[in-house]
Amino acid sequence: MSFGEIEAKPSNVTVQGTGLTSLNMSGFKEIYDSGLPEAELEEKHRFKFCTLPGIVLLKLLAFQERPEIRRDDVKDISKILKHFFDMYANEIYEKHNDLFGDKYINLNWIAARVLGRDMGKIAQLSEDLFIRIKKILTKNTIDIHSSNIAKIMTEFFQNTIEENVKLLEQVKIGYLENR
């Protein structure tokens, strides 16, 4: 899919009219190009939908753009991380069995790593997008005192910043495995 003539520069879409006229669309094209699953309703309506790894990519970008008003994006990412293993268990067992067997890694970390792998597959379609997400993950895993994402995650998980940094580290490890 091309966003056609409304696509102003690689990640902005501009529309004519009053009010909001420019949107930052980073990641949308890459998510679409990575192959969206399709659903069919009543055998006559077909539509494509975004995968959870694609949603997490978009939410990370949105949070980075406006962290002061996008805290709920981090809470949504936390919900996805909490339920990802249960939702993708069959795929994880079939395609990511290399992650099992390490007694120091738990199922939540395995899920985070697989989420990172899937995010990396999407982001590698654009060098700029890949680097941008890598920077976000690095900034939020390098030090517990500077991880704004891990701090917000504590509100959802009711745990420690350190635990969330470790979970984000697994996302980052999986993300970088595609390179």
C-alpha positions as CSV (number, residue, x, y, z in Angstrom):
1,M,0.0,0.0,0.0
2,S,1.2,3.4,-0.8
3,F,-0.1,6.4,1.1
4,G,0.0,8.1,-2.3
5,E,0.1,11.8,-2.8
6,I,-0.8,12.7,0.8
7,E,2.5,11.3,1.9
8,A,4.6,14.4,2.4
9,K,7.9,12.9,3.6
10,P,8.9,9.4,4.7
11,S,6.8,9.6,7.9
12,N,4.4,12.4,7.6
13,V,1.0,12.5,6.0
14,T,-0.5,15.9,5.2
15,V,-4.1,16.7,4.5
16,Q,-5.8,19.8,3.3
17,G,-8.3,21.6,5.6
18,T,-8.6,23.3,8.9
19,G,-7.5,21.8,12.2
20,L,-5.0,19.0,12.4
21,T,-3.3,18.9,9.0
22,S,-0.1,16.9,9.5
23,L,0.4,13.5,11.2
24,N,3.6,11.7,11.9
25,M,3.0,8.2,10.4
26,S,6.3,6.5,11.4
27,G,6.0,2.8,11.2
28,F,2.6,2.5,9.4
29,K,4.1,1.7,6.0
30,E,6.5,-0.8,7.4
31,I,3.8,-2.5,9.4
32,Y,1.6,-2.7,6.3
33,D,4.4,-3.9,4.1
34,S,5.3,-6.6,6.6
35,G,2.1,-8.5,5.8
36,L,-0.9,-7.8,7.9
37,P,-3.2,-10.7,8.7
38,E,-6.7,-10.6,7.2
39,A,-10.1,-11.2,8.8
40,E,-13.4,-11.9,7.1
41,L,-16.8,-11.0,8.5
42,E,-20.0,-12.7,7.2
43,E,-18.1,-13.9,4.1
44,K,-18.4,-10.4,2.5
45,H,-16.2,-8.0,4.5
46,R,-12.5,-8.5,4.5
47,F,-10.1,-6.2,6.3
48,K,-6.5,-6.3,7.5
49,F,-5.5,-5.7,11.1
50,C,-2.3,-4.8,12.9
51,T,-0.5,-7.4,14.9
52,L,0.5,-6.9,18.5
53,P,4.2,-6.4,17.6
54,G,3.1,-3.7,15.2
55,I,0.9,-2.1,17.8
56,V,3.8,-2.1,20.3
57,L,6.0,-0.4,17.7
58,L,3.5,2.3,17.1
59,K,2.9,2.9,20.8
60,L,6.7,3.2,21.5
61,L,6.9,5.8,18.7
62,A,3.8,7.7,20.0
63,F,5.2,7.7,23.5
64,Q,8.6,9.0,22.3
65,E,6.9,11.8,20.4
66,R,4.7,13.0,23.3
67,P,5.7,11.3,26.6
68,E,3.8,13.9,28.7
69,I,0.5,12.8,27.3
70,R,1.1,9.2,26.1
71,R,1.5,7.4,29.4
72,D,-1.4,5.1,28.5
73,D,0.6,3.8,25.6
74,V,3.1,2.3,28.0
75,K,0.3,0.8,30.0
76,D,-1.0,-0.8,26.8
77,I,2.4,-2.2,26.1
78,S,2.5,-3.6,29.6
79,K,-0.9,-5.3,29.0
80,I,0.4,-6.8,25.8
81,L,3.6,-8.0,27.5
82,K,1.5,-9.6,30.3
83,H,-0.7,-11.6,28.0
84,F,1.6,-12.1,25.0
85,F,2.8,-15.6,26.0
86,D,-0.8,-16.9,26.5
87,M,-2.0,-15.4,23.2
88,Y,1.0,-16.6,21.1
89,A,1.8,-19.8,23.0
90,N,1.5,-22.2,20.0
91,E,3.6,-20.0,17.8
92,I,6.2,-19.5,20.5
93,Y,6.5,-23.3,21.1
94,E,6.7,-24.0,17.4
95,K,9.0,-21.3,16.1
96,H,10.9,-20.1,19.2
97,N,11.8,-23.3,21.0
98,D,15.4,-22.2,21.1
99,L,14.4,-19.9,24.0
100,F,13.4,-22.8,26.3
101,G,15.9,-24.7,28.5
102,D,17.6,-21.7,30.2
103,K,16.7,-22.0,33.9
104,Y,17.3,-18.3,34.3
105,I,14.6,-17.2,31.8
106,N,10.9,-17.3,32.6
107,L,7.9,-17.4,30.3
108,N,7.4,-13.6,30.5
109,W,10.9,-13.0,29.4
110,I,10.5,-15.5,26.6
111,A,7.3,-13.7,25.5
112,A,9.1,-10.4,25.6
113,R,12.0,-11.8,23.5
114,V,9.6,-13.1,20.9
115,L,7.7,-9.8,20.8
116,G,11.1,-8.1,20.2
117,R,11.9,-10.5,17.4
118,D,8.6,-9.9,15.7
119,M,9.0,-6.1,16.1
120,G,12.5,-6.3,14.6
121,K,11.2,-8.1,11.6
122,I,8.8,-5.2,10.9
123,A,11.3,-2.4,11.8
124,Q,14.1,-3.8,9.6
125,L,12.1,-2.7,6.6
126,S,13.2,0.8,7.3
127,E,16.7,1.6,8.6
128,D,15.5,4.8,10.1
129,L,12.6,3.1,11.9
130,F,14.9,0.3,13.1
131,I,17.4,2.7,14.6
132,R,14.7,4.9,16.2
133,I,13.1,1.9,18.0
134,K,16.6,0.6,19.0
135,K,17.4,4.0,20.5
136,I,14.1,4.0,22.5
137,L,14.8,0.5,23.8
138,T,18.4,1.3,24.6
139,K,17.5,4.5,26.4
140,N,15.0,2.6,28.6
141,T,17.3,-0.4,29.4
142,I,20.7,1.3,29.9
143,D,20.0,2.6,33.4
144,I,17.1,2.1,35.9
145,H,17.2,5.8,36.8
146,S,16.6,6.9,33.2
147,S,14.0,4.4,32.1
148,N,10.8,6.4,31.9
149,I,9.0,3.4,30.3
150,A,10.0,1.0,33.1
151,K,8.8,3.6,35.7
152,I,5.4,3.8,34.1
153,M,5.2,0.0,33.8
154,T,5.4,-0.3,37.6
155,E,2.0,1.4,37.7
156,F,0.6,-1.5,35.7
157,F,2.6,-4.5,37.0
158,Q,3.0,-3.1,40.6
159,N,6.6,-4.3,40.7
160,T,10.0,-2.6,40.6
161,I,11.6,-0.5,37.9
162,E,14.5,-3.1,37.9
163,E,12.1,-5.9,37.0
164,N,10.7,-3.9,34.1
165,V,14.1,-2.9,32.8
166,K,14.9,-6.6,32.7
167,L,11.7,-7.3,30.7
168,L,12.5,-4.4,28.3
169,E,16.0,-5.8,28.0
170,Q,14.5,-9.1,26.7
171,V,12.4,-7.1,24.1
172,K,15.6,-5.4,23.0
173,I,17.6,-8.6,22.8
174,G,14.9,-10.1,20.6
175,Y,14.6,-7.0,18.5
176,L,18.4,-6.9,17.8
177,E,18.5,-10.7,16.9
178,N,17.2,-9.9,13.4
179,R,20.3,-8.0,12.5
